[in-house]
Amino acid sequence: MAFRIPTSCRRAFRIDVLAGSLISLGLAFLFLSEPVLRKTLEAPAWLVVALLSLRMGSMTLSPAWAGASHLRRKVPLVSFGAVAAGVLLAMTAVSAPTLRHRLPAEWQGVRLLGASADVLVFFVLAVLVFVATSGFNALQVAVYRENYPVQCRARIVSRINIFRIGIMLMAGLGAAYLMDHWPGAYSPLMLLGGASFVAGGLVYRRMRVAGQDALPSSVNWPELRRRIVPQGIIRLMRQSPHFLRFQVCQSLHGCGNLVCQSAFLLVLTDELGLPYRHIVPITLVVAPLMALLSTTLWAPVIDRMSPARARVFTGPFWVLGMLLFPLSALVPGGLVLAYLAFMSRGIAQGGSELLWALGPLHYADKDEPTHYLAVHNFLTGLRGLVAVGVGGVFYLWVGKWVFVLGGALMVAATVMFYLQDRAERRDPTFHGEAARAAE
C-alpha cells in the first residue's frame, strides 16, 4: 500500500517542500563556488582546499544556532539565515567580475600565495555564505521532530529530500551547460541563487511548529552561553554513552569520506582536465540523482532499524565508490569509472543523508533534541575542518593514495557500527526513540 502523508502533517510538508526547494536551488549555485574558484578564477589548489575545509568547518557553529533555537523560536532563525545567505551570495556573484574591472592597475598584479585580490574576496564571501547556512540542518531537523511522528518521519523527510535533490539536479545540469559555453555565467547563476535563498527564507516564515508558542521571544545570554560547547558536548557524552560511541563511529566514517573531498575535485580539474559539463554532473548531479532514486528504498528500511545497524548497509557502497574513483585517472576511458564511483556514492548517500539528519534523534532526550543535533553537527564540522584540510595536504603529498586511506577508514567504521548496534540491542537499559515513543 502506497504511503500517504498524515493529514495533520500536510501543511508543514507543503511548506517544507516549497521552502526547501528554494533553499536547495540557492545551495546548488553556492556549491558552484568550488569548481569556479579553481577552473574559472584559476585559484591555487591550497585556496580550494581551504574553501572545502571551511565549508565543512562552518558546521561547528551549530551549537550556537541550537542554543538560540532552544531559547527562541526556530523558524525565524532559519528564515534569517536564508535571507542573510541570499544577500551574501549576491555579493559573491558580483565580487570577482567587479573587482577585476575596478581595481587599480598596481593592485591587479598583487598575489597572496598565488591568489589575486578578486579571488580572495570571492573566497571570503563564499565562506561567509556557508557560515550563514550552517544552522539549517540543526534547526530544520528539530522542526521535523516536532511536526512529524517518529513512525513515519524518515518516509516524510525522504519525500521532502526528493524535491530538494530534484531541484539541485536540474540546476546543476543547467549550470554545467551554461558555464561551458559562457565561463562568466557563474555570476548571474549565483545572483539567481541569492534570490532563491531570500524567497525560501520568506516562505519558511509561514511554518508552524508544535509547542513553539511556549518558547520565550528573547534570548537569555547567560543560558545561551551555558548551552554552547564544550560544556554541552561533555555533558551529553557523559549522560549518553551510546550517543558517545555512535559519534566515535560517525567520526571515523566521516573522516574516511572527508579526507578525499579535495582530491575528488582536484583530480577532475587538474589530472583529468574535464570541462564543466563533466565536473558539475559528476560532483553535483550523479550522486544526488542516485540518492534521489534510492532514498525511497532506504527510508522504510531506516524506519525499522537503529541508525548504527542501517550504517552497516550503506558502508559497502561508500567504500566501492572510494576505490573506483582513483582508477578513473589511471586507465583509458576512466571517465566512465568516475561516473560509476559517484553512482555508488549516491546510492550510499540516499540512506546516509536520512541517517545523518535523523540518527541523533534515536539517542536524544525529548526535551533537548536540538542540542543533540547541534553536538552532532558540531562534531561533523570539526572533523570537516580538520579532515578536509589534512586530506588536501595528503593528496598534494602522496596523490591518489589518499583514496586508499579513505576506504580503509570507512571499512573500519562499518565494522564499528555493527559492534555499536550489537551493544545497543544487548543493553536492557537503552531505549531508542521508537521504543520510547511506544511506551
N, C-alpha and C positions, 0 to 999 in steps of 0.2 A: 504493500500500500504506500502510495506517494506521501511524503512528509509535507504537512501544511503548517505554516506559521500560526501559532496560537492567536486567537482573536485579541487577547489582552496585550500582545506584543507587536501588533501590526503597525501602529502609529510610530513607535520607536524604530521599528525595522525600516519603514519608508524613509525616515529622516536619516538614519544611519547609512542607507544606500545612497541617497542623493548627496548628502554632505561628504560621505566617504569617497564617492566617485569624484567629486570636485577636488577634494584634497589630494586624492591619488593622481589626478591629472597634474596638479602642481608638483607633486613629488616626482612624477615621471620626467618632467622638464628640469627639475632640480638635479636629478641624477645625471643629466647630460653634462653637468659641470665637470665631471671627472674625465670622460674622454675628450671633451672640448679643451680642457686645460692642457692635455698632453698633445693632442693631434692638431687642433686649430691654433691655439695660442702658443704652442711649442714650449711649454713649461718644462723645466728639468725634472727628471724622474723623482728626485727627492721631494719636490713640491706635490707631486701626485700622491706619493706615499703618505705625505703629511695630511693631505686633504682626506684621504680614505681613513687614516687613523683618527683624525679629529672628528670626522662624521660619526664613527662608532663611539668615540670618547664623549661626544655630546650627551650620550645617554646617562653619564654619571650625574647629570643634573636632575634625573628623575626623582630622587628623594625630595628635592626642594619642591617640585611640582606636586608630589604626593602629600607632603606636609601641608602645602597650601590647600590642596583639594580636601583634606580632612577638616580644615577649618573654614573653608569656603565652598561654594557650590562648584562642581566640576565643569559643568557646561560652559560657563563664561570663560574659564581658563583655556579650554580647548579653542573656543572662538577667538580669544585674544591671541593665542599662539598662531592660529591660522592667518589672521589678519596681519600680524607682525611679519610672518614668513612671506606673505604676499608682497608687502612693501619692500622688504629686503631683497627678494628675488627680482623684483622690477629694477632695483638699483644695481644688482649684479648684472642684469641683462644689458644695461647701457654703459656700465663702467669701462670695460675694455675698449670698445669702439670709440667712446667719447674721449678717453684719455689719450688714445693713440693719435687722435687728430688735434687735441688741445694742449698736450704737454709741450713746453718749450723745447727747442731742438737740443739744448745742452742736457736736458733730463732724459731724452729718449734713448740715449746710449748707455745710461746708468744701469748696472746689473747688480743684484744681490745674489751671490752664489749661482749665477746664470739666469736669474729671473728678473724680468723688466718690471718697471713700476706698475704698468697697467695689469700685468699678470698677477702681481702681488695684491693689488686692490681687488681684483676678481676673486682671488683665493680667500682673502679676509672676509669679503661679503658673503661668499658661498658658505664659509664656516659659520657665520652668524645666522644664516638661514637654517642650517642644520641645528643650531642651538635653539632657534625658535620652535622647531618641530620636535624637539627632544622629549616633550611631555605628552605627545599624542597617545602613545601606546598605553602608558600607565593610567592616564585619565580615561581614555575611551574603553579600555578593558574593564576598568572599575565600573563604568556605566553599564557595560554588558552584564556584569554580575548582578546589578540591581534590577535590570529590566528584563532579563531572560532567565527562565528556570534552568537549573543545572541539568535536568534530564534531557533537554534538547538544545542546550546552549551551543555546543560545537556545530550542530547542523544549521542553526540560525546564523552563527558567525561565518560558517563556510559559505553561505549564500551571499552574505554581505561581501565577503572576500572575492566571490566570483565577479561581482560588478566592479569592484575596485581593481582587480587584476585585469579584467577585460579592458577597462579604460586605459590602464598603463600599457597594455599590449598595443592597442590602436595608436596611442600617442607615440610609442617608441618606434613603430614601423613607419609612421608618417614622418617623424623627425629624422630617421635614418635616410629616407629618400630625399628629403629637402636638403639636408646638410651635405650629401654627396654632390648635389648639383649647385648648391649655394652655401659655401662654408660659413658665411655670416648669418645663416638662418637661425643659429642658436639664440641670437639676441631677441627677435620677435617671438620665438617659441618660449623663451623664459619670461617675457612680458605676459604672454598668454597664461603661463603657469602662475605668475603672480596674481593675475586677476582671478584665476580658479581658486587659489588659496583663500582670497578675500571672500569670494562668493560662498565657498564651503564653510568658512567660519560664520558667516551671517546665517546660513541655513541651519547650522548646528545649534544656534541660539534658541531654536524652537523646540529642542529636545527637552522632554520632561523625565526626571529621574525619581524613582520611588524613594520617598523619605528625604528628598533634598530640602524641603521647606524647613526641616528641623535643624539644618546647619546654620551657624551664625553667618552674618554678612560681612563681618570684619575679621581681620587676622590678629590673633594673639601672638605677637612676635616671640616672646619667651617660649611659648608652647611650640611654635613652629621650629625654633632652633633646637628644641629638645628632640624633635622627631627626625631631624636630618642626621645622616650618617656622620661619624662612625657609630655613635651611640645606638642608633636604630638597628644597624646590622648586627652588632654584638648582642643586643637584647633578643632579636628574633632568632638568631642562631642558637642561643642558649635555651630558649623555650621550645624550639622545634628542631631536634637533632635530625629528623628525617628530611626537613627542608634544607638543613646544612649539607647533608650528604647528597641530596638532589642537586644543589648548586655546585658542589665539587664535580659531580659527573657532568653537569651542564657546562662548567668552565672548561673542562678538558675537551669536551665535544666542540665547544665554541672556538677554542684556540686552534683546534685542528682545521676548522674552516677558515678562520680569520687570518692565519699566517699566510694563506695563499691568495688573499683578496687582491693585494697589489700585483702579485705575479700574474694573475689572470689578465688584468688589463694591460700590463707591460708586455706580456707575450703576444697578445693580439696586435698591439700598436707597433711594437719595436721588432720582434722576431718575425712575425708573420706579415707585418706591414699591411694589414687589411684596411679597406675603406669603411666608412661609416655604415654602409649597407650590410656589412657583416658584423662589425664591432657592436653596434647597437642591438641588433637582433640577438646575438649570442649573449651579451651581458644583461640586456634589459627585457628581452621578449621571450626567448626559448624557455628559460626556466620558469618565468611566471605563467607561460602558456601551459606547460606541463603541470604546474601547480594548480592552475585553473581546472584542468581536466581530471586531476587526481584528488582534489580536495573533497569532493562529494563522496569519493570512495573511502577516504581516510576518516571523515567525520563520524560515521556510525561506529567505526572501529574504536576511535578515540573516546567516544561517549561510553564505551563499555569496559574500558581498562584504565589502569593508572598511567600517568604521564611517563613514568620510568619504563614500564613494560612496552608502551607504544614506541618509545625511542629505540628499542631493540629492533623493531621492524623497519624504521626509517634509516637506521645506520648503514646497512649494506649499500643502499642507493647513493648515499653521500660518498662512501669510500670508492665505489665504482667510478663516479664522476671525477673524483680527485685523481685517480690513477690513469684514467683515459686521457685527460686533457693534455698533459705534457707530451704525449705521443704525437699530438697534432703538429708540433714543431719539429718532429724527428723523422716522420715517414712521409713519402709522397702522397698527395691527396689527403693530407692530415686535417684539412678544414672540416671534413665530414666527422672526424673524431672529436673536434672541438664542439660541434653541434650535438653529437651523441653524449658527450660528457655533461653538457648543460641540460640535456633532456633528463639524464639520470638525476642530476642535482635538482631539477624541477619536480620530479616525482617525490623525492625526499622532502622538498620544500613545501609541497602541498600539505603533508602531515605535520611537518616541523613548525610551520607558521601557526597552526592551531595550537600545537603543544607549547610553543614558546609564549604565546599570548595567554593561554588558559591554564598551563601547567601549574604556576604558582598558586592558583586558586584551590588546587587539590589539598594544599597544606595550610591555607590561610584561615585565620580566625574570622568569624562572621563580622566582627566589629572593625577589623583592620585589613580588608582585602587590598586596599590601595597601597598600604605600606609594604605588604609582601611583594606586590608588583613593582614597587619602586626599588626595593632592595634587589629584586631580580634584574630590573633594567640597569641599576647602578653597576652591578657586577658585570653585566653584559657590556656596558660602556667602558668599564675599567679594563676588561680583557681586550676589548676592541682597541682602546687607546694604546695598549702595550703590544698585543699580538700582531696587529696590522703593521705597526712600525717595525717590530722585530722581524716579521716575515718579509717586509720590503727590503730591509738591510740584508737579510739572509739570502733573498733572491739575487740581489746585486752582487753577493759574495760567491754563492755556490750554484746559482742558476736554478734549473728545474728540479734539483734535488729537494727543494722546499716542498714540492707536492708529495714526495715520499714521506717527509716528516708529518705533513698534514694528514695523510691517510693513516699513518701509524697511530697518531693521537686519536683519530676517530674510531679506529678499531678498539683501542683501549677503553675509550668512553662507552662504546656499545656494550662491552663486557661488564663495565661497572654499572651501567643502567640495569642490566639483567640481575646483578647481585643486589642492587638497591631495591628492585621490585620484590625479590625474594625476602629481603629483610622487612619490608613493609607488610607483606602478607603474613609473615610469621610473628609479627609484633601484635599481641592482643590488645595493647593499649592504644594503638594507632588507628584512627578512622579518617578516611579521605572525605572529600567534600560530599560525594554522592551518598556515602554511608551516613554522614552527619545529617544530610537533608532528609533521609528516610527515617531517622529516629524521631 
